[in-house]
Amino acid sequence: SMTWVQNNRTSPVKRGVWVLENILGTPPPEPPPNVPGLEETAADTDTGHLSLREQMTKHRTSEPCASCHKIMDPIGFALEPFTADAKWRSRDGSGAPIDAAVELWDGTRVNGPVELRAALLKYSPQFVRTLTEKLMTYALGRGVEYYDMPVVRRIATDAERNGYKFSSIVLGIVTSPEFLMRSKAQAPSDDRVASVQGEGR
């Protein structure tokens, strides 16, 4: 049904934002207020014969929207051959052929997810720093703060020297003072353990 297609439609913008935030660690700014969504723009015009890409191009023609969308959208369009549940497809939800050829913000031309992945490899240091921040957040049980960044940078630099091995990042985190101090602070004291064991008798 049409409702199913709308609910399962992919969003190149959301995909682009996700890659920027979680792979490159460079989230885009919040959208300006009072900007209509794609659905509202589509309702105002005759878009029955336009592909999702054409609708989005029409939607983002004015500034300040265009400056951010030119960074986010190409990433999402390169990922369009994947459905919402990660199946491969050659046509979008409306039946239009998928055009996954894009020019990224740095001028690199890619066509589809495989070429996008290859293009993003040159940003490996940013990815490793972002991954380290996210793993530190998990390991510390709190957000990474500005005073944690020297450790994050050191771990990322050490990982680069070790061929970007995942184990290098994990070892860097678990041997960091931030992690060790947190672990020690949360470990129960011997007196407390003895007290709890005594209560259980």
N, C-alpha and C positions, 0 to 999 in steps of 0.2 A: 504494500500500500504506500501511498504518498507520505503518510506520517512516518512509516518505517524508514523511508529514504531520507527524510529531513532529520530524524533523530540519529541516524547513523552516518550522516554526511561528515566527511573529514574537514578539518579546519587548517588550511595552510598557515594561517597566522598563528594559531595556537601551537602548531608543530614547530614553526620557526622560533617562537618565543621559548619553547621548551629547550630546543637545542642551544639557543643563546644563553639561557640561564643555567642549564645542567651540564652542558658539554664545554662551552666556552667561558662560562662564568661572567657574562656581560649582559645582564638583563636590560631590556629596552626601558625607556621611561614610560610612565603611566600615560594612557591616551588623554588628550585634552578633553575638557568637559563638553557636553552637548554635541558630541559627534554621533550621528546615527549609526546603528549597527547595519551590517550587510543585509539583514532581513528587511529592515525598514527602507533601506535604499532600493532593494529589489521590489518592494511593494509600490514604491512611487513611480517606477518605470516599467516598461514592457521588457522583461528579462526572460520571457519564456523560451527564447531561442539562443540565449547566451550561455556559454559554459560557465562553470564556477570561476574559472580564471578570468574570463571576460567581465563577469559581474564584479569581481574584486578589483580589477583594473579600473573599472568605471567608478567604483566606490572610493578609491583612494587617489583621486586626481588632484585634490587640493592640499595645500600646506596647512598646518604643519604635519598632517597625516603622512604625506608622501615620503618625507625624510626618514621616518622610522620604518615604514612599510617596505622601502627599497632594501632594507637590511633583513627584515623578518621574512617577507613573502617568498623570495627566491628559495630559501631553505625549505619552506613548506611545500612549494610547487615541485621541488626536486624529489620530495617524499610522497607525492600524490599517487604513484603507482601502487602504494599500499592502502588497503581499506582500513577502516577503523579497527578491525580485529586482525590486522597484519597479514591479510591475504593479498596476493599479487593480482592486479587488474590492469586492463588497458583502456577502460572507459570509466568515467566518473558516474556518480549516482544518477545524473540526468541522461546518461547514455552518450555524452560527448566524449570524443577521444581525449585521452590525457596527454597533455604537453608538458613533459618534465624537463625540457631544456630551459635553462636559466643562466643569467649572469649574476654571480654573487657580488657582494658589496666591494670586494677587492679586485673586481674585473675578471675573475676566473670564470670560464664558461663550463658548465656541467650539464649532463643530461641523465637525470635519475639518481637513485640512492647510491649506487656503487661509485659513480664519479663524485658525488657529494662527499662520501666518506674519504675518498682519496684526496680531495681538495682540503678537507678539514685536518688532514694529517700534519700539514705545515703548522697548525696551531696546537701541536702536542703539548708544549709547555703550559699553555693556558688550560688545557684539559686536565693535565696532571695536577696543577694547582687547585682547580675546581674540585676534582675527585678527592684530593687530600683534605680540602676544607670540609667536604661532606662527610668523609670518614672520621675526621676529627670531631665534628659535631656529634656523630653517633657515639664515638668512643668516650667523649667527655660528658655526654648527656646534657649539653647546652650548646648554644650558638657560638660560633667562632667570632672572637672580638678582635679589635685592631691590635691589641697587645699579643695575640696569638700568631699574627702574620709572619714575624721573623721565623718562627718554628715551621710554619707551613711552607715558606719559601725555601728553608733549608732542606726539608724533607723532599720537596719537589726537585731541588738541585741535585740532591743525592740520588734520587730515583733516575734522573737523566744520566748521571755518571754510570749507573748500573743497568743501562739499557731499558729504562722505564719498566722494570719488573714490579709487579703488584706487591710481591713480598717485600720489596725495598720500602714501599710506602707504608705498609702495615707495620713493619719493624720500626720505621722512623716514628710512627705514631705511638706505638706501645712502649718505646724507650724514651719518649719525650718527657721532660719534667712536668708538663701539664697533665699528661696521662698518669704518670707515676704518683704525683702529688694527690691527684683526685682519688686514685685507687687506695693509697695509703690512708687518706682522710676518711674514706668510707668503710675501711676494714674495721670490724669490731675489735675492741681491745681484749687482751687476755682476761682481764677482770670481768668484763661484761660477758664473755663467753662462759666463764666459770659460773657466774651468777645465774645465767640462763640454764646451764646444765643442772645446777643445784635445784632450781625450781621444778625441773622435770622429774625429780626423784620422788 
